[in-house]
Amino acid sequence: RTDRDLRRPFSSMGSELSKRYAVEEKAVGCGGHGYLWKVYRARRKKDGFECSVFVFEKALAEKRLKGKPPSMLKQVIEVMRRDVTCLAELAGVDGAQLTKAQAPGLAVQTSFKDKMFAAASEKIGATSITIASATRRCPAGCLQLMETFETRSAMVFVGERVNGTIGNATKGEGDFLHPDDADWRNAELTATEIARGAASICDALTAVQAGGGARPKVHLNVAPESLWIAKTGDWRLGGFGFALGCDDNAPTVRPPYFQPNDQSSFLETNPNVPSGRPRLAYAAPEVTSAPQVDAKADVFSLFAVVYELLKKEPLFPGGDFDSAHRHKMTAAARVSSYGGLDCGFAPPLLRDALSRSLRADPTTRPESSAVRGAPGFHTPAVRILAELDVAPHRDPPTAAAFLGSLATFVAESGGGQHDGADDDPDGASAFETNRSLRVAVVPTLYVAAKAHRGALAAHVALVAIACAQRLEAADFRSRLQGVFDAILAVESDHALRVVVDAAELVLEKADAKWAADVVTAAFVKALRPPTGKAKKNSRDPLYDVALRRLAESTTLDALLAKSSIANPKLKSACAESLVPAIGRIAVEEAHALPLRVLALKAMACTLERPSATPPDVLEKVITPALSKATRTVGGQPALAMCVLGCFDLLATRMPDKIARFVLPALTPMLDERALNLKQFDMVVARVETMLAKVVETRRKQMGSLNPAVGTKSTATVGTQQTFDYSKTLYDDDTQDDSWVSNDLRNVKVPELKPVPLAVPDSVGGDTDPFALGASLPPTSSSSFSNN
């Protein structure tokens, strides 16, 4: 029954709220009194903002209270409604609007027909729902409410993204044990995480005691089900269903929930069953023994939870008290032993605050603001964790400085230098585990990458790379790939440069399809020309990093391997987009010589890998680029030699198309004046080698030829010899004309006579006018008129 209740499709949202939020169907946690609030992950449709939807279904409370008097159900519903009301006041929700939003839940149907009609109308979304919205942020440490409404069957409010409660994560309480996230299932929180959470709750208690924009209150139920875990692992104070308001001049309240002298009244000890009263397992001794209590009772309750998290056993043996009388008789004695409670087991950063906050006498117990000032809450590790929540909302210079320190801290804290709590007074060991990166650091990076219109993207990228060096591939794919998506979505050359520079690491741990799409697109984006009024060389530093990585075989091989795994039957994006981008930089004369050399080296790496340069890319991209490169060498011998090396690779890849594509593009380099003799000889050697290969290939294709003819170059055959050879081709006595048809055998082929050619003065008498480079006068067509 419980599993079905938690996993069934979400049905209590209402049509208006469902239009604005995409809500997951499976609950991810529960909390509040009796763990009756079920929490669903959600995302705001208009901007993708991550949030949570909290749902209290009244039918679920009715099932859990089966056999109890009806008044108990009404009491529990009122506790849940007061919880929403207090959160709404802290968030600045208008009182009149809140009353109107809660009106459907307060309406009473007088007949069975009215109840059936209301239920049917609510099911089809025909009821009129008023949504009350927040107007400000809640005080620090309090659970942020954004919107709320109530129907006849459920209460709903939208709040910040949470991962359940401390009771879910550490005690297994509630109907949901967070099976889809191992980090919050039977979690063992480090002392640094606990200190950071306790500090946030101290801030919240101080704000609530001061009013926080509303009437001052005493919480009275700081317990594991009231402490929500935020997206970054910090704690948020909720569960205000038992909070009581007090006056500024008299900050005390009289709790009406217990009758200390009534020994026959027993309380529900199962935390999953609502009792309509706070849990005495975490209540201060004065709650059941003094007529008035103040906010110091909440400090005791908070550190009763901290005590249990640190020692792995409850403060009061036996768990929840089954009566207020038992609590009155044993609670004070438990914590008022000689010298106070022994907290020697606690880590140094929490030992002092724990021993002072668990004193039985409230007059000697510090207030929340005083506890917050304890040295343990201001160690570097705790301060870094505490800053994670607010850093994206700081001004950009402050946030950038924090992210820079965080990147260094993450990179340097992965060595496991601490053996125990006493060896780690500052709590730095919390960052030695990858869990702290997964639950605290990475969620902050996703928010920070989008903050301030992407102004922090480059600094976020540095922290993301530091986390990637430590996280396993599975964690990288499930948590960090989304962060890199957010970083690369920002138009920031600096951020792009950081990611491209670490491409080898990213490719090693990334999913194949994601790497093929995103990392390739990042390189293409890094090599694109500047847009707008930017100077042509404004992106040269980015080009330099990207081309250096591509010129390294490891990075390019990893990129091609991921592409082949993701799309084995399709042409890779490297061939379609990346190679043309490399060629563009190689041929542009506006770029500096070192940059063009790097581009040609990267092109050479792609030529050595057929998957990067298939035949059509060789013909349509590489060959035109190299042809243009020979014309834009600009007197740079180093550039000319790089171009020559690329031609070598191109000839190897296209042996049957050297004459058509390679030689025509290469021969202009013979006229490059900047080459010295040795370099010129290298070019000549390449041309001769390619030409010889062409001749050899063509002869093999054409079959055996006349050896006397085949041994001579056409450049050394004189004019008369040429005509003589042509004559032999048509001599009836020397040629076999069996192939000539009967109709053509009788046709006499005219005899061609050589035409005298004028030899220019610059050409010697023995120079063959048909030799390469000789100047020939125009031939008149009248020379053959008689023939």
C-alpha positions in Angstrom: 0.0 0.0 0.0 2.7 2.4 0.9 4.8 1.7 -2.2 1.7 2.3 -4.4 0.9 5.5 -2.6 4.4 6.9 -3.2 4.8 5.8 -6.9 1.4 6.4 -8.4 1.0 9.2 -10.9 0.9 12.6 -9.4 -2.8 13.7 -9.2 -3.1 16.5 -6.8 -1.3 19.3 -8.6 -4.2 21.1 -10.2 -4.3 22.1 -13.8 -2.9 25.6 -13.3 0.2 24.5 -11.4 0.7 21.6 -13.8 0.9 24.1 -16.7 3.9 25.8 -15.1 5.8 22.8 -13.7 7.0 19.5 -15.1 6.7 17.1 -12.1 8.2 13.7 -11.8 5.8 10.9 -11.0 8.0 9.2 -8.3 8.5 10.7 -4.9 12.1 11.2 -3.8 11.6 11.8 -0.1 9.2 12.6 2.7 9.2 14.7 5.9 7.2 16.9 8.2 5.0 15.6 11.0 4.6 11.8 10.7 6.5 12.1 7.4 3.3 13.0 5.7 4.8 15.5 3.2 5.8 13.6 0.0 8.4 15.4 -2.2 8.6 15.2 -6.0 11.3 16.7 -8.1 10.0 19.3 -10.5 11.3 21.8 -13.1 9.7 25.2 -14.0 8.8 25.0 -17.6 9.5 28.6 -18.6 13.2 28.7 -17.5 14.1 25.2 -16.3 14.5 26.2 -12.7 14.8 23.1 -10.5 12.4 22.9 -7.6 10.4 20.4 -5.5 6.7 19.9 -5.0 5.5 19.0 -1.5 2.2 17.2 -1.3 0.2 16.2 1.8 -2.7 13.8 0.8 -5.3 13.8 3.5 -6.3 10.3 2.6 -2.8 9.1 3.5 -3.1 10.6 7.0 -6.5 9.0 7.4 -5.1 5.6 6.6 -2.2 6.0 9.0 -4.7 7.1 11.8 -7.0 4.2 11.2 -8.7 3.3 14.5 -7.9 6.7 16.0 -10.7 9.2 16.9 -11.7 11.6 14.1 -10.5 14.5 16.2 -6.9 13.2 15.8 -7.2 13.5 12.0 -8.5 17.1 12.2 -5.6 17.9 14.6 -3.0 16.5 12.2 -4.5 18.3 9.2 -4.3 21.5 11.2 -0.6 20.9 12.1 0.2 20.4 8.4 -1.8 23.6 7.5 0.1 25.6 10.1 3.4 24.3 8.7 2.5 25.8 5.3 1.2 29.0 6.9 4.5 29.7 8.8 6.6 29.0 5.6 4.3 31.3 3.7 4.7 34.1 6.2 8.5 33.8 6.1 8.3 34.0 2.2 6.1 37.1 2.3 2.9 35.6 1.0 0.0 38.0 1.3 -2.3 36.9 4.1 -5.5 37.5 2.2 -4.2 35.5 -0.8 -3.1 32.7 1.5 -6.5 32.5 3.1 -8.2 32.3 -0.3 -5.7 29.6 -1.4 -6.5 27.5 1.7 -10.3 28.0 1.5 -11.1 24.9 -0.5 -9.6 22.7 2.1 -11.5 24.4 4.9 -14.9 24.1 3.1 -17.3 21.6 4.6 -19.6 19.6 2.4 -22.9 19.1 4.2 -24.2 16.1 2.2 -22.8 13.0 0.5 -23.9 14.5 -2.9 -21.9 17.6 -2.2 -18.8 15.5 -1.3 -19.1 13.4 -4.5 -19.5 16.5 -6.7 -16.5 18.2 -5.1 -14.4 15.1 -5.6 -15.4 14.6 -9.2 -14.8 18.3 -10.0 -11.4 18.2 -8.4 -10.4 15.1 -10.4 -11.2 16.6 -13.7 -9.7 19.9 -12.8 -13.0 21.8 -12.9 -12.5 23.4 -9.5 -11.3 26.9 -9.1 -7.9 27.0 -7.4 -6.2 30.1 -6.1 -2.4 29.9 -5.9 -0.6 32.1 -3.3 2.9 33.1 -4.3 5.9 34.2 -2.4 7.2 37.8 -2.6 10.7 37.4 -1.0 13.3 34.9 0.0 12.9 33.2 3.3 15.6 33.9 5.9 18.8 31.9 5.6 18.5 28.3 6.6 14.7 28.2 6.3 12.9 26.1 3.7 12.0 28.4 0.8 8.3 28.3 -0.3 7.5 29.6 -3.7 3.8 28.9 -4.3 1.0 27.1 -2.4 -2.6 26.0 -2.7 -5.0 23.6 -1.0 -7.8 21.4 -2.3 -10.4 19.3 -0.5 -8.1 16.3 -0.7 -4.5 17.7 -0.5 -2.2 20.5 0.4 0.5 21.4 -2.1 3.4 23.9 -2.1 6.3 24.4 -4.4 9.6 25.0 -2.8 13.4 24.8 -3.4 14.9 21.5 -4.6 15.5 19.1 -1.7 16.7 15.5 -1.4 14.4 14.4 1.5 15.1 14.8 5.2 17.8 13.8 7.7 15.4 11.2 8.9 15.2 9.7 5.4 18.9 9.8 4.7 20.4 8.7 8.0 17.8 6.8 10.0 15.7 5.2 7.3 12.5 6.8 8.7 9.6 7.6 6.5 8.0 5.5 3.8 10.7 6.4 1.2 14.4 5.4 1.6 15.7 7.2 -1.5 16.6 4.1 -3.6 17.7 6.1 -6.7 20.6 8.0 -5.0 23.0 5.9 -2.9 24.6 9.1 -1.4 21.4 9.7 0.5 20.6 6.1 1.5 21.9 5.1 4.9 24.2 8.1 4.6 27.0 8.6 7.1 27.5 12.4 7.2 31.0 13.7 7.9 31.6 16.0 10.8 32.1 18.9 8.4 28.7 18.2 6.7 27.0 18.1 10.1 28.7 21.3 11.3 27.7 23.1 8.1 24.1 21.9 8.4 23.9 22.8 12.1 25.3 26.3 11.4 22.5 26.8 8.8 19.8 25.7 11.2 21.2 28.1 13.9 20.9 30.9 11.4 17.3 29.8 10.7 16.4 29.6 14.5 17.9 33.0 15.0 15.8 34.5 12.2 12.6 32.7 13.4 13.2 33.9 16.9 13.6 37.5 15.6 10.5 37.1 13.4 12.0 36.8 10.0 9.5 39.3 8.6 6.7 37.7 10.7 5.8 37.2 14.3 8.6 35.8 16.4 8.3 32.1 17.1 9.6 29.1 19.0 9.8 26.1 16.7 9.4 23.2 19.3 9.9 20.4 16.9 13.4 20.5 15.6 13.7 16.8 14.7 15.0 14.6 11.8 11.7 14.9 10.0 11.9 18.7 10.1 15.4 19.1 8.7 15.3 19.0 4.9 18.4 18.4 2.9 18.9 21.0 0.2 20.2 20.3 -3.3 23.8 21.1 -2.1 23.6 19.0 1.0 22.9 21.9 3.3 20.1 21.7 5.8 16.8 23.6 5.7 14.4 24.1 8.6 10.8 23.1 8.0 8.2 21.3 10.1 6.7 24.5 11.6 3.4 22.8 12.4 4.0 23.0 16.2 5.6 26.5 16.2 4.1 29.0 18.7 4.3 32.8 18.4 5.6 34.9 21.1 5.9 38.6 21.9 9.1 40.7 21.6 9.0 41.7 25.3 8.2 38.1 26.4 10.0 35.6 24.1 8.6 32.6 25.9 5.7 30.3 25.1 3.7 27.7 27.0 3.5 24.4 25.0 -0.1 23.1 25.1 0.9 19.7 23.7 1.7 17.7 26.9 0.3 17.0 30.3 3.4 16.2 32.3 1.6 14.9 35.4 -0.7 12.6 33.3 0.9 9.2 33.6 -1.9 7.4 31.8 -1.6 9.3 28.5 0.6 7.4 26.1 2.1 8.9 23.0 2.7 7.3 19.6 6.4 6.2 19.3 6.4 5.3 15.6 7.8 8.3 13.8 5.8 7.4 10.7 2.5 7.7 12.5 1.3 11.2 13.2 0.5 11.9 16.9 -0.5 15.5 16.8 2.4 16.3 19.1 6.1 17.1 18.8 8.6 14.2 19.2 9.9 14.0 22.7 13.0 12.1 21.7 14.6 15.4 20.8 12.7 17.8 23.1 14.5 19.8 25.8 13.9 18.8 29.4 12.0 22.0 30.2 9.4 21.2 27.5 7.6 18.8 29.9 8.8 20.3 33.2 8.7 24.1 33.0 5.6 26.3 32.5 7.4 28.5 29.9 10.0 27.7 27.3 12.0 29.9 25.0 14.0 29.5 21.8 16.9 27.8 23.7 14.7 24.6 23.7 15.2 24.6 19.9 19.0 24.7 20.3 18.8 21.7 22.6 16.7 19.8 20.0 19.0 20.7 17.2 22.1 19.3 19.0 20.2 16.3 20.1 20.0 15.4 16.4 23.7 16.3 16.0 24.6 14.0 18.9 22.7 11.1 17.3 24.4 11.7 13.9 27.9 11.8 15.5 27.5 8.9 18.0 25.2 6.7 15.9 22.8 6.3 18.9 20.0 8.5 20.3 20.6 11.0 23.1 17.9 9.4 25.2 18.2 5.6 25.3 15.1 3.8 24.1 14.2 6.3 21.4 10.9 8.1 21.6 9.2 8.6 25.0 5.8 7.0 25.2 4.6 9.6 27.7 5.4 13.2 28.8 5.8 12.0 32.3 8.6 9.6 31.4 10.3 12.4 29.5 10.0 14.7 32.6 11.5 12.1 34.9 14.5 11.0 32.8 15.5 13.6 30.3 17.0 16.1 32.7 18.8 13.4 34.6 20.3 12.1 31.3 22.0 15.3 30.4 22.7 16.8 33.9 25.3 14.3 35.1 28.4 15.6 36.8 30.2 18.1 34.6 27.5 17.8 32.0 27.1 15.4 29.1 30.4 13.7 28.0 31.0 14.8 24.4 34.6 13.6 24.2 33.7 11.4 21.3 32.7 14.4 19.1 35.2 15.8 16.6 37.0 18.9 17.7 35.1 21.3 15.5 31.8 20.3 17.2 32.8 19.3 20.7 32.4 22.7 22.4 29.1 23.6 20.7 27.7 20.2 21.5 28.5 20.2 25.2 27.2 23.7 25.8 24.0 23.2 23.8 23.0 20.0 25.6 22.9 21.4 29.1 19.8 20.6 31.1 19.5 24.1 32.6 18.2 26.5 29.9 19.7 29.4 31.8 23.2 28.1 31.1 22.5 27.0 27.6 23.6 29.5 24.8 21.2 31.0 22.3 21.4 30.0 18.6 23.3 33.1 17.6 25.9 32.5 20.3 26.3 28.8 19.2 26.7 30.0 15.6 29.8 31.9 16.7 31.6 28.8 17.9 35.1 28.4 16.3 34.2 25.1 14.8 31.6 26.7 12.5 34.2 29.0 11.0 36.9 26.6 9.9 37.9 26.8 6.2 36.1 23.5 5.2 32.9 24.5 6.9 32.9 28.0 5.5 33.5 26.6 2.0 30.6 24.2 2.3 28.4 27.0 3.8 29.3 29.3 1.0 28.3 26.9 -1.7 24.6 27.7 -1.3 25.0 31.5 -1.6 28.0 31.8 -3.9 26.0 31.9 -7.2 24.0 34.8 -5.8 27.0 36.9 -4.7 28.3 39.7 -6.9 30.5 38.3 -9.7 33.9 39.3 -8.4 33.2 37.7 -5.0 31.7 34.6 -6.5 34.7 34.3 -8.9 37.2 34.5 -6.1 35.3 31.9 -4.1 35.2 29.5 -7.1 38.9 29.9 -7.6 39.6 29.0 -4.0 37.2 26.1 -4.3 39.0 24.7 -7.4 42.3 24.7 -5.5 40.8 23.2 -2.4 39.2 20.3 -4.3 42.3 19.6 -6.2 44.5 19.6 -3.1 42.2 17.7 -0.8 42.0 14.4 -2.6 45.1 12.8 -1.1 43.7 11.3 2.1 46.1 13.1 4.4 44.0 12.7 7.6 43.6 9.5 9.6 40.9 10.5 12.1 38.9 13.3 13.6 41.6 14.5 16.1 44.0 14.7 13.2 41.6 17.0 11.3 40.6 19.8 13.6 39.5 22.0 10.6 37.3 19.3 9.0 39.2 19.4 5.7 38.9 15.6 5.4 35.3 16.0 4.3 36.6 16.9 0.9 38.8 13.8 0.7 35.8 11.7 -0.2 34.1 11.9 -3.6 30.7 11.9 -1.9 31.3 15.5 -0.8 31.9 16.4 -4.4 28.7 14.6 -5.6 26.3 16.0 -2.9 27.7 19.4 -2.3 30.1 20.8 -4.9 28.6 19.6 -8.2 25.0 20.8 -7.6 26.4 24.3 -6.8 28.3 24.3 -10.1 25.2 23.7 -12.2 23.5 26.8 -10.6 26.7 28.9 -10.7 27.2 28.3 -14.4 23.9 29.9 -15.2 24.2 32.8 -12.7 24.9 36.3 -13.8 24.2 35.4 -17.4 27.1 33.1 -17.5 29.7 35.5 -16.1 31.0 32.8 -13.8 31.2 30.0 -16.4 35.0 30.0 -16.7 35.5 29.8 -13.0 32.9 27.0 -12.8 34.8 25.2 -15.5 37.9 25.1 -13.4 36.1 23.6 -10.4 34.4 21.1 -12.7 37.7 20.0 -14.1 39.1 19.5 -10.6 36.1 17.4 -9.7 36.4 15.4 -13.0 40.0 14.4 -12.0 38.6 12.7 -8.9 35.2 11.3 -9.8 34.7 8.0 -11.5 33.3 7.7 -15.0 29.8 6.8 -13.8 29.7 9.9 -11.5 31.0 12.1 -14.3 28.3 10.9 -16.7 25.4 11.2 -14.2 26.4 14.5 -12.5 29.1 16.4 -14.4 28.0 16.2 -18.0 25.0 18.5 -17.2 27.4 21.0 -15.7 29.6 21.0 -18.8 26.4 21.4 -20.9 25.6 24.5 -18.9 29.1 25.9 -19.2 29.3 25.4 -23.0 25.9 26.9 -23.5 27.4 30.3 -22.4 29.2 32.4 -24.9 32.5 32.6 -23.1 35.8 32.1 -24.8 37.6 31.8 -21.5 35.2 29.0 -20.3 35.5 27.3 -23.7 39.3 27.4 -23.5 39.3 25.7 -20.1 37.1 22.9 -21.3 39.0 22.4 -24.6 42.3 22.4 -22.7 41.0 19.5 -20.6 39.4 17.6 -23.5 41.5 14.5 -23.0 40.2 14.1 -19.4 36.7 14.8 -20.4 36.7 12.3 -23.2 38.2 9.7 -21.0 35.2 9.7 -18.6 32.3 11.0 -20.7 29.6 9.0 -22.4 30.3 8.1 -26.0 27.3 9.9 -27.5 27.7 12.9 -25.3 31.4 13.2 -26.1 30.8 12.8 -29.9 28.2 15.5 -29.9 29.3 18.0 -27.2 33.1 17.8 -27.2 33.3 17.9 -31.0 30.9 20.9 -31.0 33.1 22.6 -28.4 36.2 22.2 -30.6 34.2 23.5 -33.7 33.0 26.4 -31.6 36.5 27.1 -30.4 37.8 27.3 -34.0 35.0 29.4 -35.5 35.9 32.9 -36.8 35.2 35.9 -34.6 31.8 37.5 -35.0 30.6 41.1 -35.0 33.2 43.8 -34.6 35.8 41.6 -33.0 39.3 41.7 -34.5 40.4 38.8 -36.6 43.1 37.8 -34.2 41.0 38.3 -31.0 40.5 34.5 -30.7 44.1 33.4 -31.4 44.7 32.3 -27.7 41.6 30.0 -28.0 42.7 28.8 -31.4 46.1 28.0 -30.0 44.8 25.8 -27.2 42.3 23.9 -29.4 44.8 23.3 -32.2 47.5 22.1 -29.7 45.0 19.5 -28.3 44.0 18.4 -31.8 47.6 18.1 -32.9 48.1 15.6 -30.0 47.2 12.2 -31.2 45.7 11.1 -27.8 43.0 13.8 -27.9 42.0 13.3 -31.5 42.1 9.5 -31.2 39.8 9.6 -28.2 37.4 11.9 -30.0 37.3 9.7 -33.0 36.8 6.6 -30.9 33.9 8.1 -29.0 32.3 9.1 -32.4 32.7 5.6 -33.8 31.1 4.1 -30.8 28.2 6.5 -30.8 27.5 6.4 -34.6 29.5 3.5 -36.2 27.6 3.8 -39.5 27.6 7.6 -39.8 30.3 10.1 -40.8 31.8 11.7 -37.7 31.2 15.3 -36.9 35.0 15.6 -36.9 35.0 15.0 -40.7 32.0 17.2 -41.4 32.8 20.2 -39.2 36.1 20.1 -37.4 38.4 19.4 -40.4 37.0 22.4 -42.4 37.5 24.6 -39.4 41.2 23.5 -39.1 41.7 24.2 -42.8 40.3 27.7 -42.6 42.8 28.7 -40.0 45.7 27.1 -41.9 45.2 29.2 -45.1 44.3 32.6 -43.6 47.3 34.9 -43.8 45.9 37.1 -41.0 46.9 34.5 -38.4 50.4 34.4 -36.9 52.9 31.9 -38.3 52.9 29.7 -35.1 49.1 29.4 -35.3 49.1 28.4 -38.9 51.9 25.8 -38.3 49.7 24.4 -35.5 46.8 24.2 -37.8 48.8 22.3 -40.4 50.1 19.9 -37.8 46.5 19.3 -36.7 45.5 18.7 -40.3 48.4 16.2 -40.7 47.0 14.3 -37.7 43.6 14.1 -39.3 45.2 12.9 -42.6 46.8 10.0 -40.7 43.3 8.9 -39.6 40.9 7.9 -42.3 37.9 8.2 -40.1 38.6 11.9 -39.7 39.2 12.5 -43.4 37.2 10.2 -45.6 37.7 10.4 -49.5 35.1 13.1 -50.1 36.7 15.3 -47.4 40.1 14.8 -48.9 38.9 16.0 -52.3 36.5 18.7 -51.2 38.2 20.1 -48.1 41.8 19.1 -47.7 43.0 19.5 -51.3 41.5 23.0 -51.8 42.9 24.0 -48.4 46.4 22.9 -49.2 46.2 24.4 -52.7 45.4 27.7 -51.2 48.1 27.2 -48.5 50.8 26.9 -51.2 49.7 30.3 -52.5 49.7 31.9 -49.1 53.0 30.7 -47.8 54.1 34.3 -47.8 57.9 33.7 -47.8 57.8 31.5 -44.7 59.9 28.4 -45.2 58.6 26.7 -42.0 55.0 27.0 -43.3 56.1 25.7 -46.7 57.6 22.6 -45.1 54.4 21.9 -43.1 52.4 22.2 -46.3 54.8 19.8 -48.0 54.4 17.3 -45.2 50.6 17.5 -45.6 51.0 16.9 -49.4 53.1 13.8 -48.6 50.2 12.4 -46.4 47.6 13.4 -49.0 49.5 11.6 -51.8 49.6 8.5 -49.5 45.9 8.7 -49.0 45.0 9.4 -52.6 47.5 7.3 -54.7 45.2 7.0 -57.7 44.4 10.8 -57.8 47.8 12.3 -57.5 47.9 13.6 -61.0 44.4 15.1 -60.8 44.4 16.6 -57.4 47.8 16.5 -55.6 50.3 17.6 -58.2 48.3 20.6 -59.6 48.1 21.9 -56.0 51.8 21.2 -55.2 53.7 22.4 -58.2 53.2 26.1 -57.5 55.5 25.6 -54.5 58.4 25.2 -57.0 58.1 28.9 -57.6 58.3 29.8 -53.9 61.3 32.3 -53.7 61.8 32.0 -49.9 63.0 28.4 -50.1 66.7 27.7 -49.8 68.4 25.2 -52.0 67.9 22.3 -49.6 64.3 23.1 -49.1 63.8 23.5 -52.9 65.4 20.1 -53.5 62.9 18.6 -51.0 60.0 20.0 -53.0 61.6 18.8 -56.2 62.1 15.3 -54.8 58.4 15.2 -53.7 57.2 16.2 -57.1 59.5 13.8 -58.9 58.5 10.9 -56.6 54.8 11.6 -57.1 55.3 12.0 -60.8 57.2 8.7 -61.0 54.4 7.0 -59.1 51.8 8.4 -61.5 53.8 7.2 -64.5 54.2 3.8 -62.9 50.6 3.5 -62.0 49.4 4.6 -65.5 51.7 2.2 -67.3 50.4 -0.7 -65.2 46.9 0.4 -66.1 47.6 0.8 -69.8 49.4 -2.5 -70.2 52.7 -3.1 -72.0 53.8 -0.4 -74.4 56.6 -0.1 -77.0 59.8 -0.1 -75.0 61.5 2.3 -77.3 58.8 4.9 -76.7 58.1 4.1 -73.1 61.7 4.9 -72.0 61.6 8.5 -73.3 60.0 11.5 -71.7 57.7 13.4 -74.0 59.6 16.5 -73.0 62.7 15.3 -74.9 61.1 14.1 -78.1 61.9 16.5 -81.0 59.5 17.8 -83.5 60.6 15.6 -86.4 60.6 12.5 -84.2 57.1 13.3 -83.1 55.9 13.5 -86.7 57.8 10.4 -87.6 56.2 8.4 -84.8 52.8 9.8 -85.8 53.4 8.6 -89.4 54.3 5.1 -88.3 50.9 4.9 -86.5 49.1 5.2 -89.9 51.6 3.3 -92.1 49.6 0.4 -93.8 52.8 -1.6 -94.1 53.8 -1.5 -90.5 50.5 -1.5 -88.7 47.9 -4.2 -88.4 44.6 -2.8 -89.8 42.6 -5.8 -89.1 40.6 -3.8 -86.7 39.6 -1.2 -89.3 36.2 -1.7 -90.7 35.7 -2.2 -94.5 34.2 1.3 -94.9 37.2 2.9 -93.4 40.0 0.8 -94.9 39.6 2.5 -98.3 39.8 6.0 -96.8 43.3 7.5 -97.3 44.6 9.3 -94.3 46.3 12.6 -95.4 49.9 13.0 -94.7 50.8 15.8 -92.3 53.8 17.8 -93.2 55.8 19.6 -90.5 55.4 23.4 -90.4 58.6 25.5 -90.0 58.6 27.1 -86.6 60.3 30.3 -85.8 62.8 30.0 -83.0 63.0 32.9 -80.7 66.4 34.7 -80.2 66.6 33.6 -76.6 66.5 29.9 -77.6 69.6 28.3 -79.0 69.7 26.6 -82.4 69.8 23.2 -80.9 67.0 23.8 -78.4 63.9 21.8 -78.9 61.0 24.3 -79.3 58.7 21.7 -77.8 60.7 21.5 -74.6 59.0 22.9 -71.5 59.3 26.6 -71.2 59.9 27.3 -74.9 57.9 30.1 -76.5 55.9 29.1 -79.5 54.5 31.5 -82.1 50.9 31.3 -82.9 50.2 28.8 -85.8 48.1 30.0 -88.7 45.4 27.7 -89.8 46.3 28.5 -93.5 49.4 26.3 -93.2 47.1 23.3 -93.6 44.7 24.8 -96.1 46.1 22.9 -99.0 45.7 19.6 -97.2 
